[in-house]
Amino acid sequence: MIRSILKCNDFRNISVVSLATIFAQLITLLVSAFITRVYTQSDIGSFGVYSSVISIISSIALLGYDFPIICTKNIKKVNSLISLSFIICSLIFLILNFLVVICFVLKIPLWIYLFDSKLISITTVSLFFISINRLFDSILTRNKRFKSLSISIVANSFFSSIIIIFGGIYNLGFINLAFSTLVGQISKVISLLLLGSNLNKNIFLIKINKREIYNVFKEEIKFLKYKVPQDFLSSVSNHIISVVLLFFYPLEIVGCYWLVNKVLKVPSALISNSFRNVFVSNISYKFNHGEKIFNYLLSYTLGILCVGCFPVFVLALFGPQLFVFVFGSEWLVAGEISRIICFSSLCSILISPAIITCLVVGDQKISLYYEIASIVLRVFTVSFISLLFGDLYLTVIGMVTVSVSLSFFIIILVFIKSYKRDFNNEICNTCR
């Protein structure tokens, strides 16, 4: 069954995205080692908070209207979705800047301890370009332009890394780290527009029909009332544990946890991004054309499991040694934590096809309930074990156990529902 994932077109597309993601993530890993040696802990901590804020807000910046671009079969509707997404992105950008002006006039502090006029300007512009890139990614994925998408990934990582290195050499501090995010996003947009990937045709040559855009807006509300909260909760879930740990452990421990998650995103992004773009495109096509999806879902899940086992095996055996070698001896605790967290990272990748399938076939409730349960159970587990035992490693083990159990429950549930859907469709086709 795994052979089906290696069909010519799928394997070629996955390989193209994988090579680009490998290169981009290697750049990120090397720069991370540079950051821990050049920037102060205060700079890194501030950048961690900044990144969390950006990630949470940007998760709902397009109100979820970028995802239906991939799944929708009707071309006119796709054009309306693209126009609507761009309008929403622009409106949110204008609203954010308006709120910034109001806060400056009324002298309301926007950030607790990171308040800075330069940071505010960088943040609003960064959110705009992150939203534009999400829109472009959806268009490229729909059109199967994976080569252009891959080059843009490398451009983002490369140019942001140059800014980080330059700022580290000249001691420009935290503001430079925030600025690197903006530069990376702008470079990605420019690279896509210069690649001739039909984005000009998809965006600038669309005839805007107000009635069609309004109809699409109303039509997708039912889908997005689950998708948007799910994206927001997913983003919150990725950052909430660091905040909770801060109430029970020293800042140095929280820093170690943040570094582990940052490093583990390298193999996670490599595997999930490489498979995700191809999977979304193909599972949407199969669903729209009434084809079976269970075997395809199972094949991709097994393929991800096979690929993901290797980095988990390496970290479980050599995590502490790798962290000390790359980041320095003061990060030994982070290496020990990585030996545990790597299993939950694997499950977060493994559940991705199941969650995407839910969104494509219209079972948004499952993905929404999963995110809610994940946040509640993980926060409760971390808080309870920390209060009761005060042991970091026991806390992490408990959190990972909950995450793994919940992930496997959702995967099995989606498998069963997909199998039943294929079976019922086959019966209906037979009766016809």
N, C-alpha and C positions, 0 to 999 in steps of 0.2 A: 504493500500500500504506500510505503514511503517513496517508491519509485515515481509515483504520479506527481510528486513535487518537483522532480527533476526533469520534467518535460521541457523541451527546448526553450520556448519563450519564457516560461516562468523562471527557469534556472538562469537564463541570460539576464533577465531583469533584476533578479535577486543579486546576481554577481556584480552587476554594475553599481547598484546602490551599496552593496556590502563593501566593495573596494573603496569607494568614496568615504563611507562612514568609518571604516578602519583608519584611513589616513587622517580624517578630521578628529577622531577620538584619540589617536596617538599624539596629535598636536596638543589636544586638551590635557592629556596625561603629562606630557613633558612640561607644559606651562604650569600645571599644578605643582610639580616639584620645584619649579622656579619660584612660584608665589610663596610657598612655605618658608623659603630661605631669604627672600628679599623684602616682602611686605610684612608689616607688623601684625600681631594677632588682632589688634584693634581694627586695622584695615580689613583683614580677612573676615572678622566677625561682622563688621558693617556691611561688607559686600554680600555676606550670607543673608542678612536681613533684607537688603535691597533686592537680591535675586528672588527671595521668597515673595516679596510684595509684587514684583514684576510678574512672576509666574502665576500668582493667584488672580491678579487683575486681567492679564492677557488671556487667561483660559476662557473668559466670557466676553472678550472684546468684540467678537463678531456675532455674539448671541447664538452661536452654533449653526449659523446659516452657511458656513463653508462646507460642512460635512455632506449635506444633501447634493452638493455639486457633483460629488463623486458617484453617488448612488442613483441619481435621477436619470431616467432614460430619455425623456423629452428634451430636445435641444433648446426649444424656445424657453422652457422652464429653467434650464440651466443658465441661459443668458440673463433671465430675470433674477436668478439667485446670485449671480456674479454682481450684477448692478446693485442689488439690495445689500449684499455684503460690503461693497465699497461705500455705499451711503451710510450704513451703520458705523463702519470704521471711522469715517470722516466726522460723523456727528459726535461719536464718543470722544474723539480727539478734541473737537471744539468745546465740548462740555467740560472736559478735564481742564483745559486751559482757562475756561471761564471761571471754574471753581478755584483754580490757582490764583487768578487775579483777585477774586473776592476775598480769599484767605489773606493775601498780602495787604489788601486795603483794610481789612478788619483786624490784621495782625494776629491771625489764628495760626499756631504752629502745625504744619502738616506732618512732620515727622517728630517722633519723640526725642531722639538725640542725633538724628541724621539731617536735621533741617538745614537746608542750604539752597540758595536760589539757583545755583548751577545744577544741583541734583534734581530739583523740580523740573527744570527745563529738559534735562537729559531724559528724565523718566517719561514725560508725556510724549516726547518725540520717539523714544524707544518703543513705547506701547503701540504707537501708530505703525511703525515699520514692522514690528512683530506681527501685528494683525494683517498687514499687507502680505507678508511672507506666508502666513497661514492660508490666505486666499490663493496665492500663487501655487502653493503646494497642492492644494485641492484641484486646481485646474490642470496642473502637470500630471497628477496621479490619474485623473480621469482620462487624459489624452495619452497616457502611457509614455510620457516623456521622462523616463527615469534617468537618462543620461544628463539632461539639463538639471534635474533635481539634484543629482549627485554632485555636479560641479558647484552648484550653489551652496551645498553643505560644506564643501571644502573651503570655499571662499569665505564663508561666515567664520569658520574656525581659524583660518589663516590670518585674516586681517585683524580680528579681535585679539589674537595672540601677539601680533606685532605691537599693538597699542599697550598691552599688558607688560611686555618686555621693556619697551621704551620707557613706560612710566616707572617701572621698577628700577631701572638704571638711574633715572633722574629723581627718584624719591617723590613722585607726584601723588602717592597715597591713594586713598579710597576712591576719590572722585575719578581718577584715571581708570580704575577697575570698572566703575559704572559706565564711563565713557566707552570702554572697550565693547560693552554689550551693544551700544548704539552703532558703533562703527561696523561691527559684525553683521548686524541686521541690514544696514544700508548697503554694505558690499554684496550681500546676498541678493537684494532687490536689483542692484545694478547688473550683477552677473546674469541674472535671469532675463533681464530686458535686452542684454547684449548678445544673448545666445541664439536669438532668432527662434525661440521655442513657441511661436504663435501666441504669446501673451498679448502682444499688441492687438491682434485680431480678436482675442477672447475678451479683452477689456475695453480698449479704446474705440473699437469699431462697432460696439453693441449699440443698437438703437434703443433708447430708454423709453419704455412704455409704462406710464404711471399705473394704469389699471392692472396690467399683468403683474407688475411688481407688488402691488397691494394684494392681489389675489394669492400670489405665492407666499407673501407674508402671513396671510390668514391661514392658508392651507398647511403650512409647516409648523404652526403653533402647537398643534397636538403632539407632533414629534419632538419639538424642541423644549416643551415644558418638562420633559424628562432628561433630554440631552444636555441642556445648559446647566441645570443643577448638578448633573453627574460629572461634567467637566470641572465645575467649580469645586465640588467635593473631592474629586480626584487630586486636584492641585493642592487643596488644603491638606489632604491626607499625606502628601509627599513632604510637607513641611511642619506639620503639627507636633510630631514626636520630639523634634529638637527643642521646641518651646516647652513641652511638658517636662523633658529631662532637666531643663534649666531650674525647675522648682525643687529638684531633689539631689542634683549633683553639681560639682564645681564647673565653672565655665570651660576649663580645660577638657573635661570629659565630654561636654557638649560639642566642643570643637573637634574632638576625635570622631564623634558620631557623624558630624557634618562632613568631615573629610572622607570617611568611609563611604557615605552615600554618594558623594561626588565622584569618587573613584569607581564605585560599582556601576555608576551610570554609563561608564565607558563600554563595558561588554553588553550592558543592557540595551543601550542605544544602538550599538552595532547590530545586535540580533533583532530587536523589535522593529527598528526603523527599516532594516533591510527587508524583512519579511512583510511588515505592515503595509507598505505602499502597494506591493504586488498583490497581497491578499485582499485588501479592500477593493481594488479594481476588479479582481476576478470573482470574488464572492458576490459582489454587486451585480456583475454581468450574469452569473448563474441564477441568482435569485430573480432578477428582472425577466429572464427568459424561461423561467419555470423549470430549471434543471435541478438535479439533486445537489445538496450542499453538505450532507453529513460526511461523506467520504472525503470530500475536499477539506472540510474543517478538521477531521481526524488526522489526515495526512500532514497538514501544516502544523498541528499541535505536536505530533510525534517528531516532525522535523526540527522544530524549535527545541524540543526536549533533548534530542541528540546533540544539537549544536551547543546548547547551553550547559550541558553536563561538564564539558571540558574546563571552562573558567571556574565553575563551582569547585571542581576537583582540585584545581591548582590553588585556589584561595583557602580551601579547607585544610590543605596540607602545609602550604608555605605562606599563608597570609602575613604573619608577624615578620618573617624574614623579608618579604617583598616590601612591606611598608617601611621598615627600618632602612633598607637599601635605597629606596626611592626618595623618601621624605626625611629621613634622619632618625636617630635613636629615640628622640622624644615622642615619636609617633608609634611606639610599640603597642600601646593600649589600643590604638586604632586598628592595628593589624590583628590583634586578638578578637576585637569586635567583628572584623570582616569575616572571620572563620564561621561566625554564626549567621550574620545577616545575609551572606551569599545565598543561603537556601531560600529566604523570602524573596530575594531579588530574582532568582530563577522562576519562582512561582508567579511573580508579577509579569514576567515576560510570557510565561506559559499560558496565562489567562487572557492575554491580549486577543488572540483569535476568537475566543468565546465572547468577549465583550463586544468586539467589532461585529460579530455575527448577530448579536442581540440588536445592535443599532440598525443594521442593514435590514433585518426582517421585521423590525417594528416592536421588539420586546425591550423597549427602553427601561421599563420598570425594573428588570433584573439588574441591569448595570447601575441604576440609581440606588437600589436597595443594597447592592454590593458595596458601593462607596460609603453609604451611611453606616452599614454594619462594620466595615473595615475601620473607619475612624473611631466609632464608639468603642468597639472591642479592644482596639490597640491602645487607645488612651486609657481605658479602664484597667487593662492589664498592666501597663507601665506604671500607672499611679498606684495600683493596689500592691504590686510586688515591691515597688520602691518604698512605700510606707511600711510594709510588713517586714521586709528583710533588709532593705537598703543596700542590696548587692547589684552592681551594674550588670554583671554577666548573667545572673539569674533573671534580671529584668529583660535583657535582650532575648534570652532563650524563650521566655514566656511570650514576648511580643511576636517572635518569629513563629512559634508554634501556632498561635492564633491566626496569623497571616496565611500560613501554609494550609491549615485546615479549612479556612474559609475559601481560599482559592480553589482547592480541589472540589469542594462542595459545589461551587458555581460552575466549574468546568464540567462536572458530571451532569449537573442539571441542564446545561445548554446542550450537551451531547444528546441527552434523552429527548429534549424538545425538538432538536433538529432531526433526529431519527424518526420521531413520530410525524413531523411535518412532511418529510419525504415519503413516508409510508402512506399517509393520507392523500397526498398529491398523486401518488402512483395509483391508488384505488380509484380516485376521481377520473384520472385519465383512462383507466381501463373501462370504467363504466360508460365513458363517452364513446 
